């Protein structure tokens, strides 16, 4: 089966840079896959895309060195299995707050007798190889998102669930839950993030986290996160265009002043 290099890089203690796609475009997905990132997550929770669009994006990512991941809309075993069959090598599931929910996520990602995943690997065979079924349980990643006050309080119980490959922190929902807003400062949610990272590190489970930009990703990496997501495609696109407009506007203003003798 094709190697999951996200797992192998984490095992080797190397940083993993994860891209995040919310725009339905296989062309963009392919380009991002060749950008040097280690993995690319297709977001079906808050992204503006459907399963059929996600499928095309997963196909595009498969042609690149990056590992294809998905964030599912919710804890729905049928959706999870469908996206694994479509070739995703990992499932990030939002709003996991209890060990029971974490166990249900793991079960949906594993074939019997370990889990409850229905047989029908489809694109899994095309992307992973003909031995996909024999190795999928040890290759595909089950990744619960920790983003509620309850999840933080029960983090040690969640981390005890067998089969969790990584936990993924959602800082904005944590801020809403613990600070009552997504502005700054966020003292309560920042303390919660530190607590979760320390607990996961003691347990030997890697932590991923969504970040606003590359600068925050560097800080989170220093904090102990193994996988960092430096923003999503939409934020990068808008930020880049705003910078371009500002730069051109400054140059135009300078030229105008010269031409008019100011």
C-alpha positions as CSV (number, residue, x, y, z in Angstrom):
1,X,0.0,0.0,0.0
2,X,1.2,3.5,-0.7
3,X,2.9,5.0,2.3
4,X,1.2,7.6,4.4
5,X,4.1,10.0,4.7
6,X,2.3,12.2,7.3
7,X,2.5,9.3,9.7
8,X,6.1,8.5,8.8
9,X,7.2,12.1,9.1
10,X,5.5,12.5,12.5
11,X,7.1,9.2,13.7
12,X,10.5,10.6,12.7
13,X,9.9,13.8,14.6
14,X,9.6,16.0,11.5
15,X,7.2,18.9,11.1
16,X,4.2,18.4,8.9
17,X,2.8,21.3,6.9
18,X,-0.9,20.8,6.0
19,X,-2.8,22.8,3.4
20,X,-6.5,23.5,3.8
21,X,-8.9,23.8,0.9
22,X,-12.3,25.4,1.1
23,X,-12.7,26.3,-2.6
24,X,-14.1,23.7,-5.0
25,X,-11.3,23.4,-7.6
26,X,-9.3,20.4,-8.7
27,X,-7.0,22.8,-10.4
28,X,-6.2,24.6,-7.2
29,X,-6.0,21.3,-5.3
30,X,-3.4,20.0,-7.8
31,X,-1.4,23.2,-7.6
32,X,-1.4,23.3,-3.8
33,X,-0.3,19.6,-3.8
34,X,2.8,20.6,-5.7
35,X,3.5,23.6,-3.4
36,X,5.7,21.7,-1.0
37,X,3.2,20.9,1.6
38,X,3.1,17.4,3.2
39,X,-0.7,17.0,3.1
40,X,-3.8,18.7,1.8
41,X,-7.1,18.7,3.6
42,X,-10.3,19.1,1.7
43,X,-12.8,20.8,4.0
44,X,-16.4,19.5,3.7
45,X,-17.5,21.1,6.9
46,X,-17.0,24.8,6.2
47,X,-15.7,24.6,2.7
48,X,-17.9,25.6,-0.2
49,X,-18.0,22.1,-1.8
50,X,-19.8,18.8,-2.2
51,X,-18.8,15.2,-2.2
52,X,-18.5,15.1,-6.0
53,X,-16.3,18.2,-5.9
54,X,-14.3,16.7,-3.1
55,X,-13.8,13.6,-5.2
56,X,-12.3,15.5,-8.1
57,X,-10.0,17.4,-5.6
58,X,-8.8,14.1,-4.0
59,X,-8.0,12.8,-7.5
60,X,-6.0,15.9,-8.3
61,X,-4.1,15.7,-5.0
62,X,-3.4,12.1,-5.7
63,X,-1.2,13.1,-8.6
64,X,1.1,15.2,-6.3
65,X,3.5,14.3,-3.5
66,X,1.0,15.5,-0.8
67,X,-1.2,13.1,1.2
68,X,-4.9,13.7,0.7
69,X,-7.0,14.3,3.9
70,X,-10.6,15.4,4.5
71,X,-12.5,17.2,7.2
72,X,-16.0,15.7,7.3
73,X,-19.1,17.8,8.1
74,X,-19.9,15.8,11.3
75,X,-19.6,12.4,12.9
76,X,-21.6,10.4,10.3
77,X,-20.1,7.0,9.7
78,X,-21.6,6.7,6.2
79,X,-20.0,10.0,5.1
80,X,-16.7,9.0,6.7
81,X,-16.7,5.6,4.9
82,X,-17.7,7.2,1.6
83,X,-14.7,9.7,1.7
84,X,-12.3,6.9,2.7
85,X,-13.5,4.9,-0.2
86,X,-12.9,8.0,-2.4
87,X,-9.2,7.9,-1.5
88,X,-8.7,10.0,1.6
89,X,-5.8,8.9,3.8
90,X,-7.2,10.6,6.9
91,X,-10.4,11.9,8.4
92,X,-10.5,15.0,10.6
93,X,-13.9,15.0,12.4
94,X,-15.2,18.2,14.1
95,X,-16.8,18.6,17.5
96,X,-15.6,15.4,19.1
97,X,-16.2,16.0,22.8
98,X,-16.4,12.6,24.5
99,X,-14.4,9.3,24.4
100,X,-17.6,7.6,23.0
101,X,-17.6,10.0,20.0
102,X,-13.9,9.4,19.5
103,X,-14.4,5.7,19.5
104,X,-17.2,6.0,17.0
105,X,-14.9,7.9,14.7
106,X,-12.2,5.3,15.0
107,X,-14.7,2.5,14.3
108,X,-15.9,4.2,11.1
109,X,-12.3,4.4,9.9
110,X,-11.4,0.7,10.5
111,X,-12.6,-2.5,8.9
112,X,-14.0,-5.4,11.0
113,X,-13.2,-6.9,13.4
114,X,-11.5,-3.7,14.7
115,X,-14.2,-1.3,13.4
116,X,-17.4,-1.0,11.4
117,X,-16.2,0.3,8.1
118,X,-18.2,-1.3,5.3
119,X,-16.3,-3.0,2.5
120,X,-16.1,-1.1,-0.8
121,X,-12.7,0.6,-1.1
122,X,-13.3,1.9,-4.7
123,X,-10.7,4.6,-5.2
124,X,-8.8,3.4,-2.2
125,X,-7.5,0.6,-4.4
126,X,-6.6,3.0,-7.2
127,X,-4.7,5.3,-4.9
128,X,-3.5,3.0,-2.2
129,X,-2.8,-0.1,-4.2
130,X,-4.3,-3.6,-4.6
131,X,-3.3,-4.5,-1.0
132,X,-5.2,-1.5,0.3
133,X,-7.7,-3.5,2.4
134,X,-4.9,-5.5,4.2
135,X,-3.1,-2.3,5.3
136,X,-5.8,0.4,5.4
137,X,-6.4,0.1,9.2
138,X,-2.7,0.9,9.9
139,X,-2.4,3.6,7.2
140,X,-5.6,5.7,7.3
141,X,-5.7,8.3,10.1
142,X,-8.6,8.8,12.5
143,X,-8.3,12.4,13.7
144,X,-10.8,13.9,16.2
145,X,-11.1,17.6,16.5
146,X,-10.8,19.0,20.0
147,X,-12.7,22.3,20.0
148,X,-15.2,22.3,22.9
149,X,-14.9,22.9,26.7
150,X,-16.2,19.4,27.3
151,X,-13.5,17.9,25.0
152,X,-10.8,19.8,27.0
153,X,-12.2,18.6,30.3
154,X,-12.3,15.0,29.0
155,X,-9.1,15.1,27.0
156,X,-7.4,12.4,29.0
157,X,-10.3,10.0,28.5
158,X,-10.4,10.8,24.8
159,X,-6.7,10.1,24.5
160,X,-7.2,6.7,26.0
161,X,-9.4,5.6,23.0
162,X,-7.4,3.0,21.0
163,X,-6.8,3.9,17.4
164,X,-6.6,7.7,17.5
165,X,-3.7,8.7,15.2
166,X,-3.7,12.4,16.0
167,X,-5.9,15.0,17.6
168,X,-6.6,18.3,15.8
169,X,-7.2,21.5,17.6
170,X,-9.8,24.1,16.5
171,X,-8.7,27.3,18.1
172,X,-11.6,29.5,17.0
173,X,-14.3,27.2,18.3
174,X,-12.3,26.7,21.5
175,X,-12.2,30.5,21.9
176,X,-15.9,30.7,21.4
177,X,-16.5,27.9,23.9
178,X,-14.0,29.1,26.6
179,X,-13.6,32.9,26.0
180,X,-17.0,33.7,24.5
181,X,-15.5,35.3,21.4
182,X,-12.9,34.8,18.7
183,X,-11.1,38.0,19.3
184,X,-7.8,38.5,21.1
185,X,-6.7,38.0,23.8
186,X,-8.0,34.5,24.4
187,X,-6.6,33.6,27.8
188,X,-8.9,30.6,28.6
189,X,-8.6,28.9,25.2
190,X,-4.9,29.4,25.1
191,X,-4.5,27.7,28.4
192,X,-6.7,24.9,27.2
193,X,-4.5,24.4,24.1
194,X,-1.5,24.2,26.3
195,X,-3.2,21.6,28.5
196,X,-4.3,19.5,25.5
197,X,-0.8,19.6,23.9
198,X,0.8,18.5,27.1
199,X,-1.7,15.7,27.7
200,X,-1.3,14.4,24.1
201,X,2.5,14.6,24.3
202,X,2.5,12.6,27.5
203,X,0.3,10.0,25.8
204,X,2.5,9.9,22.6
205,X,-0.3,11.2,20.4
206,X,0.6,13.9,17.9
207,X,-1.3,17.2,17.8
208,X,-2.4,19.1,14.7
209,X,-3.8,22.7,14.7
210,X,-5.4,25.2,12.4
211,X,-3.5,28.5,12.3
212,X,-4.2,32.0,11.0
213,X,-1.0,32.2,9.1
214,X,2.6,31.0,8.8
215,X,3.8,33.0,11.7
216,X,1.3,31.4,14.1
217,X,2.1,28.0,12.6
218,X,5.7,28.6,13.6
219,X,4.7,29.4,17.2
220,X,2.4,26.4,17.4
221,X,5.2,24.2,16.1
222,X,7.4,25.5,19.0
223,X,4.5,24.8,21.3
224,X,4.7,21.1,20.5
225,X,2.2,20.7,17.6
226,X,3.4,18.1,15.1
227,X,1.1,19.2,12.2
228,X,0.3,22.8,11.4
229,X,-2.1,24.3,8.9
230,X,-1.1,27.9,8.0
231,X,-4.5,29.2,7.0
232,X,-6.8,28.0,4.2
233,X,-6.9,28.7,0.4
234,X,-9.5,31.4,0.6
235,X,-7.6,33.4,3.2
236,X,-4.3,33.1,1.3
237,X,-6.0,34.2,-1.9
238,X,-7.6,37.2,-0.4
239,X,-4.5,38.2,1.6
240,X,-2.3,38.0,-1.5
241,X,-4.7,40.1,-3.6
242,X,-5.0,42.7,-0.8
243,X,-1.2,43.0,-0.6
244,X,-1.0,43.3,-4.4
245,X,-3.7,46.0,-4.4
246,X,-1.9,47.9,-1.6
247,X,1.4,47.7,-3.4
248,X,0.1,48.9,-6.7
249,X,-1.9,51.6,-5.0
250,X,1.2,52.9,-3.2
251,X,3.1,52.9,-6.5
252,X,0.3,54.6,-8.4
253,X,0.0,57.3,-5.7
254,X,3.8,57.9,-5.9
255,X,3.7,58.2,-9.7
256,X,0.7,60.5,-9.6
257,X,2.4,62.9,-7.2
258,X,5.5,63.0,-9.5
259,X,3.4,63.6,-12.6
260,X,1.5,66.4,-11.0
261,X,4.5,68.0,-9.5
262,X,3.6,67.4,-5.9
